[in-house]
Amino acid sequence: MRGKVHSDLRFVDWLNRAGLEGPALVVLEGLKPFGFLGAQAAYLVAPFFEPVGVPMGEIAQILEDPALISEVAKRIESEVP
């Protein structure tokens, strides 16, 4: 299910609302080498978390692509007050 994630990332908005920007940056950069495994895990749990507003499908797409992980990290950093 590879594909371009839209520029309006629900994941980044969700992180901002939850106040998890800092921990998210650490996790994204630290788990970059294990992105494929993390993506598969996110796809597995997506049906349980999507109904409560956690965009797991989008998180899985991000984790599949190391370049996209870096792009999301830059976007998170730019939105941190």
Secondary structure, DSSP 4 states (H G I P E B T S, - for coil): ---PPPSS-HHHHHHHHHT-HHHHHHHHHHTGGGHHHHHHHHHHHHHHHGGGT--HHHHHHHHH-HHHHHHHHHHHHHH--
